[in-house]
């Protein structure tokens, strides 16, 4: 785990500086109505889509308190990646990993979201650094259903529903679960020091762990950690399977 104690990911983008605070709002959809006798009642409904707002700092200089997946990246590279999340018109994972200074892993936030809006703030007090205000909204996969009707054969003119053809929602299109940061996996393969296959180490067989880093540019793109968050090593894509 990083020295920050928190790691925040937008899709595969790790924020270099953890936001000072998160505002997570659980939206209400309950409905209150008044009866004829003046009494009010409350119809309870499923919660609406949650919203998340925060501000993040994108350094223009390699500060010691910032953390990166690899070498230093300037603010422009992060802004380009955030813009792709907005224009791509696809949901992505928002993940927050939490760990105490003593190494004890706390709860993890892992939510599929859409990037609703963001704004870029530059001010003299922050020097060359850039601040981005981001608003996310929870995304729920959905599907449509079609029903085919045929005229009844009894001559009555009535129509009878004879079949239903459900259209699969996004969550069922892929037969293989995607590997994302924070997901539980079964590991069968050798661990390595880095994502390019250097420093081969121990071999794991049917080991249950978690993914805590991803580098799709490497030959060993997934970094495996213990269930409590302890680092193990990088493995090939064929060495891990999502539980």
N, C-alpha and C positions, 0 to 999 in steps of 0.2 A: 504493500500500500504506500501511497505517496506521503511525504512529510506534511501535506495539507490536511490529512485526516478524512477529507471528502474528495471524491472523484466524480466529476459531472461530465456526462456524455450526451451530445446531440447526434443521434445516429452513430457514426464512427468517429465523430469529432470530439476529442477530449478538450474541455476548456482549460487553458493554461493556469487561470486563477479562479479558484472557487468563489462563486458569488457570495456576498456578505449575508444575503437572506433570500428565501424563496417565499412567494405568496401563492399557496395552493388553495383554491376555492372549490368546494363541492357544491355544485349548483342545485337549487331546489326546484322541484316541479309539482309540489303538493298544491292542491287547490282548495281554497276556503269559500264556502257558499252559505248564504243565509236562507233558512227555512221560512215558511209562511208565518210561523209563530214567533219569529225573531231570533231563534236560536241559530248559532253559527256551528257548522260542522266542517271537518277537514278531511278531504279525500287524499289519502296517502298514495303517492306514485313513486316509481323508480327515480333515483337521483338523475339529474341532468348531467351533461358532459362537464367534467372538471376542467378548470383553467389554471394555468401556471404562469406567473409573471416573475421576472427577475432581471437584474442588471449584471453584466459581466464585463470585466476589464480585459482588453486585448493589448498586451504590452508591445511596444515597438523596440524594446531593448531586452536583452537576456537577464532579467532580474533573478536573484538567487531563490526567491520565494515562488517563482513560476515553475510549473512542471510541464514537460512535453513528452510526446511519444516519439523519441528520436531527437534530432537536432532542433535548435531554436527555429521557430516560425514567426514571421512578423504578422502584424494585424491584417494586412491585405489578404494573406492566404486564408485566414479564418473568415473574413468578410465574404470572400468568393465562395467558400464552402457553405456559409449560411444562406447566401443568395441562391445557391443550387437547391437547398432544402425548400426554399419558398417557391421557386419557379418549377421545381420538379413535380409538383402536384401529387405527391405520394406521402403517405404517413411514414413515420420513422420512430425509433425507440428513444425515449428520454430516460436516462438512467442516472441515479445518484447512489454511489457506494459510500458507506460511512464506516469509519473505524476509529476506535479510541487511540490515544497516544501509546497505550500499552499493547496495542495489537489486537484488541478484542473487537470482532466484527459486530456491527449493529445492523439495524434493518436496512433493506435496500428498496429504493423506489425504481420500478421498471414499468413504464407506461408507454403504450403506443399513442403518438400524438401527431398533430399537424402544426405547422408554423403559421400562425394567424397573421402576425405582423411583427415588425421590428423597426427600431430607429437607431441611428448612429449619432453619438454625441461626442463632440470634440470641444474641450474647453482649456483655457490657459492653465488652470490649476493642475491639470493632469499632464502637462508637458506634451510630449508627442504621442502619448498613449490614447487609445480609443475606448470608449464605453458603448456597449450595445444594450439597449432595452429590448427584451424579447417577451412575447406573449404566445403561449402554446395552448392548444385545446385538445382534450382527450379524443381519440379516434376509436370508434367501435365498428368492426367489420359488419357488413350487412349483405343480404341477398334478396333477390326478388323471386316470386313464385308465379308460374303461369298455370292456368286451368283451362282445359279444352272442353267445350260443350258440343253435344250432338243432339239433334232432334230425336225425341222419343219415337219408337217404332209402333206405338199403340194407336197412332192416328190422332191422339189428343192434342197434338201441337206443342206439348210441354217439352222443355229442354232438360236433358239429364247430363250432369257432370260425369264423364267417363274416365278421366285420368287427370293426374296432377304431375307436372314436371318441374321439380324445384331447380332453380338455378343456384349453383353453389356459391356461397359467400367467399370472400377473399381468403378467410382463414382456412378453407378446406381445399383450395386450389392446389396447394403444394403438398405432396405426399410426405416430403421430408421437412422436419421442423428446421427453421433457420437457426444458425448459431449466432447468438448475440451476447454482449457483455452482461454477466450476471447469471446466465442460464446454467443449469446443472447438466453435466455431461458424464458419459462413461469413457474412460481413457484406456486405449490399448496401443501402446507405442512408446518410443524413447523420448525422453525429455532433453531439451537443448538449451544452451545459455542464451541464445538470441534467435530471432525469427528467421535467420538465414541459414540455420543448420549448424552453426559453429558451437563447439563445446558440448559434444554429446555426453549425456549423463545416464541416470538410472532409467530403467524401463518399467512401465506400469501396465498391469494386466487387470482389466475389469475394475479399474479404480474410479470411484465416484468423486468428482471434483466440480469446480466452477471455472468459467471463463472470465478472466479479469482484464485481458488486453487482446486487441485484434490488430494485426498488421497484414492486410491482404496483399501487400507488395512482396512479402517474404515467402520463402518456400515452406516455412513452418509458421503459418499465419495466426495460430491460436496459442495464447499463454494460459496455462492451467494453474489454478490455485487450489489449496485445500478447502474443504467446506467452511473453515473458520477464516479464510482469507490469506493463509500463508502461501508465499510464492513457491512454485515447483519448477516450471520451465515451459519452453515453447515446443509445440508438436505440429505434425502435419495435419492437413484437413482430414485425411483418411483415418487418423488415430482417435478422433473424437466423434461421439454420437450423442445428440441431445436426448435427455431423459424425458 
